C-alpha cells in the first residue's frame, strides 16, 4: 500500500487507519490538494493542527478560486475557539464568501461525535471522536463517501449560517 503522500483520489481504494495528528494532517492535505469539485467538512472546532496548515489552505484556496458556486461547505459545531484564537481558513472564507460557506449544525447534530472531510464525493477522512486522533481515510470509496455526503447534506439543509464568524465593517 502506498504511503499517504502517494495516495491518489479516485484510484487508491485501501482503507488507511490513522492513529495520530500527523496522519490526519497528511491525509487531509493530500486529499484536499487533489479536489476538483467540492470539499465538505463536518468539524467540532476546525482542528487547527489539521485545517490551519499551509498545504491544506493553499489547496482550499485553489479549489475555491477555480470552482464556480460554493466549493467548500463547512459545518462547524463550536465556533468559540476559532473566534478567540483565529483561523486562516476563516480568513479565507471571509475573502471568498461566494465559494466557502460556514454553517452551524442544527441542535440535533451539534454534539455529533464523528468529524470528517469528504472530497469530490469520492474520498474521505474521518475521526470517530473529535478529542482523539483515531480514524480512517480512503481515497477511493464512492459508496461510503456518498453515505457521508448524504448525511452531511441532510445536516447542511437544516443548519444556519454561522453569523458569529462574519466580519463586521464599521
Rosetta blueprint (number, residue, H / E / L):
1 X L
2 X L
3 X L
4 X H
5 X H
6 X H
7 X L
8 X L
9 X L
10 X L
11 X L
12 X L
13 X L
14 X L
15 X L
16 X E
17 X E
18 X E
19 X L
20 X L
21 X H
22 X H
23 X H
24 X H
25 X H
26 X H
27 X H
28 X H
29 X H
30 X H
31 X H
32 X H
33 X L
34 X L
35 X L
36 X L
37 X L
38 X L
39 X E
40 X E
41 X E
42 X E
43 X E
44 X L
45 X L
46 X L
47 X L
48 X H
49 X H
50 X H
51 X H
52 X L
53 X L
54 X H
55 X H
56 X H
57 X H
58 X H
59 X H
60 X H
61 X H
62 X H
63 X H
64 X H
65 X H
66 X H
67 X L
68 X L
69 X L
70 X L
71 X L
72 X E
73 X E
74 X E
75 X E
76 X E
77 X L
78 X L
79 X L
80 X H
81 X H
82 X H
83 X H
84 X H
85 X H
86 X L
87 X L
88 X H
89 X H
90 X H
91 X H
92 X H
93 X H
94 X H
95 X H
96 X L
97 X L
98 X L
99 X L
100 X E
101 X E
102 X E
103 X E
104 X E
105 X L
106 X L
107 X H
108 X H
109 X H
110 X L
111 X L
112 X L
113 X L
114 X L
115 X E
116 X E
117 X E
118 X E
119 X E
120 X L
121 X L
122 X L
123 X E
124 X E
125 X E
126 X E
127 X E
128 X L
129 X L
130 X L
131 X L
132 X L
133 X L
134 X L
135 X E
136 X E
137 X E
138 X E
139 X L
140 X L
141 X L
142 X H
143 X H
144 X H
145 X H
146 X H
147 X H
148 X H
149 X H
150 X H
151 X H
152 X H
153 X H
154 X H
155 X H
156 X H
157 X H
158 X L
159 X L
160 X E
161 X E
162 X L
163 X H
164 X H
165 X H
166 X L
167 X L
168 X L
169 X L
170 X L
